[in-house]
């Protein structure tokens, strides 16, 4: 059986269905499973799926999905025995297997339980809904929607619009072209090199990002801190924390875009520093000579600190 699986993987590589890296990853996974658990690796290919929306519904399996420019089909590299696949006319639906159902496409062997690994055309729109699963997604040029009841969400290199919602878990994003909605009921939200437009909310957790662009956005936490180090601010910004501190570092390049900064603190301190000493805080407001961007900062119980950086 092992020899047959090796031949199958080599055939997929020879006809261009998987890359060399994918081939090596499969062979390594097969060897590990064979030596540790004497199990086999499932490889499944779903043809006729290029740019078709992919809907994923998992209960307890962790999900790892990546986009590939060269693919014209979906490859399920791991976890095929745990899911059902329906290649419908308008979408490919991948869901946790119902007891007694059987796969409808080629694939053989088995893999370790607990995760599903998928590679798909990089322009395929993705909707993933999980119950108790971590989700890792990267390298897509399409819109992405992820909802998880209990699990972390990690995304990287997404050139479409990303929305991520988790009840209990962290959200970690890197190099996302457009973030329209990010919500974690109990977890932290961390962004690097992202473009934010819309809502970022965490009920019990911190929100932080750096090297990112903020368009018109509302950023809020109930119990947690907010720390922002943007590279640009292109629209109005509303930041509020009920029980937590707010720290905002504004680069010098953004200064001329700002109309005013308003502060609202019920129980806490306001710390404002202009490193170029051109403007000052007066009556909980900083006024600028020009610009259109309005920044509103509110903390019920916490300190608000704003630093206007110099060149």
N, C-alpha and C positions, 0 to 999 in steps of 0.2 A: 504493500500500500504506500509506503514511504517513497519508493522509486516512482510509483505512478503519480504521486503528488508533485515530485520534483519535475517530472516530465510535463505535467499540466502547467506548472508555473513557467517553465521554460517556453512552452508553446505560447502562453499569453504574452511573454516578453518578445518572442520572435515575430508575432503578428502585430506588435505595437499596442497591445491592450494595457500594458503596464510599463512603467519606466524601469531603468536599471536599479535605481534606488528602491523602488517598490518590490522588484524581484528579490533583491538582497534582503529586504526587510521580511518578506514572506518566508524565504528559506531559513533565515535566522529564527523566526518565530516557530517554524515547523520543527527545527532541531531542538529548540528549548522545550517545546511541548512534548516531543517524543522522548526526550531524555528524562524530563522531570515527572511527567504524568502519563506517558505512553499514549498521548492523544494525538489527533490529527488537526490540520488546518483547513478550514473551509475557504474557498475562493469562489465568488459568484459574480457574474457579470450580467447587467441589465442593459440590453441593447435598445436602440431607438429612444434614447432618453436625453439627447443633447439639448441643453437649455430648457428642458422641461422642468417645471417646479417640482421640488422635492419636499414632501411632508413626512416628518419623522415623529413618531409617538412611542416613547419608551417609558417603562415603569421603573425598573431598577438598574438597567444597564447604563454604564457611562458611555457617552458618545464622543467620538473623535471624527471630525469630518474636514476634509481639505479639498480645495479646488485645484484642478490641473488644466492648463491651457490645451494640452494635446489630446485630452480625452473626448470621446464622442459617446461615451456610455458611463454608467455608474458601476464602480467596482466595490463590492463589499469584501474587505480584506480580512475581517475578523468578526466573529459573532453571528455568522449566518444562521447557525442552528437556533439562535434565540429570537429570530424575527420572521415575520411574514412580509412578503413583498407583493404589491399590486401595481403593475405597470399599466395604469389606467390611461385613458385618452388624453386627459388634461394634466395629469400629475403622476409622479411615482410616489406611492405611499409605503413607507417602511415602518412597521409597528411591532411591538413586542408580541411574540408568537402566542396564539391561542392554543390551548392544549388540544392535541389531535390533528392540527393542521399540518400541511406539508408544503415545502417550497415548490414553486412552479417553474424554476429555471435551473440551468446546470450549476453544479457545485457539489463538492463532496468533502469528506473529512469532518473534523470537528475542531473546536478551539476552546481556549479557556473561557469560562463564563465570567460575566461581569462587565464586559465592554463590547461596543460595536464600533468598528473602524471602517470608514467609508471614504472613497475618493470619487469625485464627481466633476463634470465639466464646470469650469470656473465661472461661467455665466448663468448657472442654474440658480434660480431663487430658492431660498431655504426657509422652511418653517419647522422649527423643532420644539416639541412640547414634551417635557419629561416630568415624572413624579419625584423620584429619588435618584437623581443622576447628575453627575458633573458633565458639562458640555464644553468641548474645546473645538473651535472652528477657526480656520485660517485660509487665506489666499483665494478669496472670491471677489468677482466683479459683478455683484448682484445684491439685491435687497435681502436682508436677513432678519428674521423674527425668532427670538428664543424666549420660551417661557418655562420656568422650572419651579416646582413646589419646594424642593429641598435639594439644592445643589449649586456648585459654583459655576460661573460662566466665564470662560476665557476666549477672547477673540483677537485676531491679529491679521493685519493686511486685508482689510475689507474695503473695497472701492465703491460699494453701494451704500444704501441706508441701513443702519443697524438699530434695532430695538431689542432690549434685553430686560426681562423682568424675572426676578426670583424672590420667593417668599423668605427662604432661609438659605442664604449663600452670598458669597462675594462675587463681584463683577470686576474683571481685570481686562482692560482694553489697550491695544497698542496699534497705532497707525490705522485709524478708522476714518474714512473720508467724511462720513456724516452720521452723527448720533442724534436721533430724534427723541428717544425715550429710554431712560435707564432708571430702573426701580429695584431696590432691594429692601424688603421689609425688615430683615435682620441680617445685615452684612455690610461690608465696606464696598465702595465703588472707587476704583483707581483707574485713571486714564493717562496715557502718554501719547503725544503726537496724534491728537484727535481733533476733529472739527465738531463742535457741540452746538446744536440748535434744537431747543425744545426743553424737556424736563429731565432733571436728575433728582431723584428722591431716595433717601434712606431713612427709615424710621428709627433704626437702632444700629448706627454704624457711621463711619467717617466717609467723607467724600474728598478726594484729592486728585488733582491732575496738574501736569506740567507740560511744557512745550506744545501747548494746544491752542487752537483758535476758538474763541467764544463768539457765536452770533447771538441773536436775541435768545435768552435762555433764563429759565427759572431753576435755581439750585436750592434744595431744602433738605434739612435733616431735623428730626425731632429730638433725638438724643445722640449727639456726635459732633465732631469737629469738621470744619470745612477749610481746606487749604488749597489755594489756587495759584499757580504760577504760569499764567498764559503767555503766549508770544504775541497774541493780538486779540483785540476786542472789537468786533464789527457791529454790534447791536446792543440794545438795552439789556442790562444784567440785573436780575433780582436774586439776592442771596439771603436766606434766612435760616436761623437755627434756634430752636426753642431752648435746648439745654446743651450748649456747646460753644466753642470759640470759632471765630471766622478770621482767617488770615488771607489777605489778597496782596500779591506782589504785582504791580503794574509796570510794565516796561516803558522806558522813555519814549519809544516809538509810538506808543498809544496815547501819550499825553494830549496831543492836538486833536484827538478824536472825541475827548470827553467834554460834556457840557457841565455836569455836576456829579458829585458823590454825596449821597444822603445817608445819614446814620440814624439808627433807632435802637436804643439799648434800655431795657427796663432795669436790669440788675447786672451791672458789669461795667467795664471800662472801654473807652474809645481811645485808641492809639493811632495817630496819623503822623506820617513822616514823609516830607517831600525832600528828597536828597539834593534837589537843585534849588530849594528854598524860593520857589516862585509863587506858591499858593499856600494857604493855611486853613485850618479848620476853624469855622465860626458858626456858632449856633447849630451844631451837629450837621453842618453842610460845608462842602468845599466847592467853590465856584471857579470855573475856568473861563478864559476869554473867548474861546471858540470851541467848536465841536458840537456833536449832536448826540453822543452816547450818554445815556443816563444810567447811573449805577446806584442801586438801592440795597443797603445792608441792614439787616435786622437780627438782633439776638435778644431773646427774653431773659436768659440767664447765661451770660458768657461775655467774653472780651472780643471786641472787633479791632483788628489791627490791619492798617492799610499802609503800604510803603510804595511811594512813587519813585521808581529807580531812575538814576541818571545814566547818561551814555557811558 
